[in-house]
């Protein structure tokens, strides 16, 4: 009985050690990807949605949009895709609020595509994947907060896109160390799960 108990104890300890190592690797990958800007010529710049208030982008969304516009002005893609649906009771979607914002900053309406139904990262990127059907390379520059980059790349690849991640350098979340680490820790669990589920 004692020997059997020791074997079970070692097995449990080994499993816990394996789980801790896997989580550590995931966290490291999230942090590493957050600091890599892979922007290069692509078919579209895709800005992931965030909160908006009666048509006005939240600080988080505004930072993402500003970065997307900067990439646009570098001539990296012919299309500018804005994603994000609307919450209950909202009259604006995140995408439509973003459209108004980037129009005022020089992105022509003819270049803008809206994905205004997605409520999750997966739903938004699934719609973008459909938009990219027929494009020569299906390459997209994905713009969001740094903590989001690894999961975005994983989901985009699952959907048949070629993702180039470009983290927002002025994210209000990144400026708040405590909040930033909270998101990193959350993504260290969400990113591996994105491999197997929506």
N, C-alpha and C positions, 0 to 999 in steps of 0.2 A: 504493500500500500504506500509506504513512504517513497519507494523508488518511482512508482507510478505518479505520485503527487509531484515529485521533483521534475519528472519529464513534462507534466502539464505546466508547471511553473516556468520551465525553460521555454516551452513553446509559446506561452503567453508573453513572456519577456521578449522573445525573438520577434513576435508579431508586433508588439508595441514599438520595438526598436526600428523595425522595417517601416511602420506607419510614420514614425517621427522623421526618419530619413527621407521618405517620399514627400512628406509635407515640407521639409526643409528645402528640398530640391525645387519644389513647386514655388515656394516663396522666393527663392533665389532667382528663378526664371522670371517671375512677375517683376521683381525689382530691376533685373538686368534689362528686360524688354522695355520697361518704362523709360529707360535712359538712352534708347537707341532710336534715332530718327532715320528711317529708311526711305524717305520721300524721294521719288524719281519719276520720270515721265510715265504716265499711265492713261487709262481711258477716262477715269473720273476721280475727282476729289470727293470723298464721302464724309460728311460731318455728322457724327452721331448726335442725336437729340439729347436735350436736358430740359429742365423746367423753364417755363415761360409764364409771364404774368400779364394776362390781358394783351397779348401781342408783343410784349417787351421781353427779350431774352433775359434770363437770370444771369448773374455774373459768371456762373459756370458755362452756360451755353454761349454767352458773349465771348468768352475766352476761346472756346472752340471755333466759333465763327470767325473771329479775328485771325486765328491761325490758318483756317481754311482759305480766307481771302488772301493772306500773304503767300500761300502756296499757289493760288490762282494767278496772282500777279507775277509769279516766276514762270508762268506759262507751262506748268507741268501737266495739264490735262484740259481737254476740250469741254468736259462736262463737270458741273458742280451739283452734287446730290445732297439734299438736305433730308434728314430722317427724323421721325418722331411723331407719334400720334397725339391725341388730346385726352386729357383727363376728364372725369365726370364733371359736367357743368361748364367745361371750358368752351369758349367760342373760337379759340385759336388752337391750332395744333403747334407742336414744337417746330415742325418743318415750315409751316406758313409764317410763323414769327421769325424764323431764321431767314426765310426768303426776303421779307421786307427789310431786314437788317442788312443783308449782303447786297441787295439792290442799291441801297444808299451808299455802299462802299465800292461801287464800280463793277460788280459782277453783272453782266447783261442777262436779262430775262431769258433770252434765247438759249443760254447755256445751263439754266437751272432746271433740275428735275426734282420733284417732290415725292417722298415716301411718307405719307402722313397718316398711316394706320398702325404702324408697329408700336407695340407697348413694351417690347423687350428687345434686347440686342439681337437675339435670334430672328425674331419677326422682321425687324428692320433690315437685317442683312439678307434674309431670304427674299424680300422684295427687291433689294438692290441686285441680287443675283439674277432675278427675272429681267430687270432692266438691262443687264449686261448681256443677255442672250443675243447672239449675233455679233458682238463686238470681237475684234480680232484677237485680243489677248486676255480679256476679262480681268485686266490689271486695275486695281483701285488703290488710291491713297486713303487710308483710314485715319480720320482725325477724331481724337477724343482725349480724355484725361490720361496722363501717363499710366496710372494704375490699371487702366482698362485694356492696354495694348495687347498683352498676351492672349487674353480671352477673345478679343476681336479677331486676331490672326487665326486662332484655332477654329472659330466658328466660320470665318470667311473661307478658309480652306475646305472645311467640310461641305460648304455650299458651292464649291467649284470656282471660287474667285481666286485671283492671285493678289494677295494683300501686301501692301507696303505701309507699314505703320508709321505714323508721324504724330508723336505726343504733343499736346498743347503746352507750350513753354510758360504760359502765364496763368495756369490753372489756379484759382483761389484755393482749391483743395490742397494742391501741392504746397502752397504757402503756409498751410496750417499743419505742422508736423504731426500732432496727435491725430487729427482727422485723416491725414494722408496714410499713416500706418494702419489705421482702422480699415481703410479701403484696401491697402496691400494685403492685410491678413484675410479679409473677405475674399479677395480675388485668388489667394493661394488655395482656396477650397473650390471656388467657382470655376477657375480655369481648367483643372483636371476633369471636373464634371462635364464641361462643355465638349469634351472628346466623345462622350457617350450619350449625352442627352441634349435637348433643346435648352 
